[in-house]
Amino acid sequence: MSQIFTKIEDEARERVLGRNFTALLKSLPFMHETSLEAKINELLFRFESDLRVYFTSGTTKKPKALYSNSSDIRNTADYIQWFCEVEGIAGGETVAVLMDHSFWAVGPLTCLGHIAAGNSVIPIDLRSKEAITEVLDAVAPTVISTLPSKLEEYADILSKRNFKVLETTGEPMNEKQRARLEKIYNAEIFDAYGLTEGVVGVECKNHNGYHYREDKVYLEIKSLKSDNIVPDGRFGEIVMTNLMCHAQPIIRYCTGDAGKILRDQCSCGLRNPRLILRGRVGKTHYLLDGVKIRQKNMQEILQEVLGHVPQYKIKVSVKEGIAYIYLDVDQISASQSRKIIEKVSETNYDVFNLVRTNQLKFIIRTQNI
């Protein structure tokens, strides 16, 4: 696999869109997240001297391990430096990176990218508000980089400060939430899109899609109904090849996200292609008598009730004429649980009818706060 990856990278460097590169890529099978799922104790035997590992659980709670060596990390940091240039904050800024800095790769890589861009960086773990306030008082950052849900959660201590730019990543953010946060903070949001498997792209000042560099990450769009690649401008599942990672090659990885690629020159001046996102690829849960609910609906409900889409696991079963939805969600309150159930019953008439006739039972298993 590593020899194939090296050949792919060489072809990409020579000419990203060349026939040799695309022909080689299309000769390879798609990669799915099941190939990345692993148990931590099984990974300990794979450690080498120049290897770092980060874990992610995604929305299925099945841990995935991603490996990087020092060269991979430098490559990714250089790419994030380009993100800073697109955002107009390359050099002279003080950046507070309010993220997890242990298992999740995004926090450490964001720090390294800003350092490469000439910014001062303050990594801040997600701890108590008192601890975060103490650090912010001491450093007075001009930029904060975090998750949209953390901008919501910590608004009472963060919005009092003057930020030049708000950087967000890691969670879906709709336009309503963006407008609300920009009003609260009186600052512009630049969102970046990526996965633990690979950093993808960043918004320019037009905020109309994510610019990305094809010498760093190569994207294809796969039909939602087949394994055929669809033309630019059409929506489908995003397939990613990470050209920055050698320790664990990510080739033709099916992301589970839906989007399309635009290649027209953006009015911001960048000629790089743009990725337009349209949420997750929709899994459908079938309940009873043909009644169904889409995974996308569940994510929208969680977004509405909690302000973000947390880690969760959903299972549907039918027993003796009753459909059961089992939803595992980390750390939500009893009132939030009731609100989620209420919103599910409002999804459509058929679901409401199952609830009304007591043919649908919704069970939330959670660690209450």
Phi, psi and omega in degrees: 000319182295325177293321177297317181298316179300319178295318178299314182297317179300316179298319181294319180296322181294311177193106190305318184262015181292159183297321181299317182295308184294324179294317179296316182297315184290346177279352183261151179285164175284153180248137181239163187295339179298333179285347180258351181288136181200163175262143185303316184293341177278345184270342186298334182278355183259001183291140175237175184295324182247068184210133173239148181232137174236151182242150173216147180253341180062203182270355182260355181064018175261113186300140173238141179249132179239128184255144176218145171256179186297327178292318177300316182294320177296317180300316181291320178298320177296324179292319178293330173301319177297323175304315180300320179296318179297323182282347181080028180229042180265094175110129173085001180265157172250115190249122173266118180259098185264085183209171171291133182244020181250277184281328186275129186287335189297319181302301179300320181292322176299318178300312182295322179296319179291323176298317178298331180278357179091018178262154170276138188236133176240102176284131181231121177286159182279084182243213183288156177298326180296316180293318180296316180300318181300316180293314182296323177298326184282327188251340180047066182293150176263343180224140171237137181240118186199192177267150178306320181294331179284328173297325177289311186296321185256021184301326183295333179255339183268324187290347178284350184259159182261101177260138176286319184217144170252120175262131177232155177192173170088345182216150174293145180221119179275170184294327178296316179293320179299312181298320180296316182292320179294327177289317181298317186266347184053046181211158183273136178264132170244116182263143175243146180244136176183180177228168173301330179290345179170137174286137186248292188203176184218152177283147167265189182293345177280339178053045180232067181104172184250116174289140176217159182254127185282352171274355179249317180217134181247127183247143170232159177241118183261141176304144178285347183252348183206184178266013179283142175277131182265158181293162174304143179094353179250143181282149176183192179279136181283127177245125188243136168243117182272109182273006182255358188240122179255326185300322177220089184303132176247101187238122179054050183277123179281110191282338187083001177257149179255142179187182176218160182251132174245137183243003177290149182293130179286149180293349175287346179107343180286138177263357180294146178296160178240143174255125176258120182272151174220039175082193181279153173292130192279113168275145182246131177257122182265128186263270186215140176055040178081358178286138183219159175222136184273148176303324179300321178298318179297318180294321179295322178294315178298320178298316183292317184282318187260345183087356177198170177258105183278179171293135180204163177223134182234139178222139179239134175219154179238124181225124175050047175076013178234131177268136179241127171253117177257121182239119175260118179228135181283132166050069170232158183277167179297321179294322177293322177299314179297322181293321178298315179298319179298316181292324178298319181294340180267002185302311174200172187297318183298319178294317179300320181294323176296321178294315184297323182268010177064029178260000177230123176248127181249119184240117179256123177251118187210161172267102185292150178245000000 
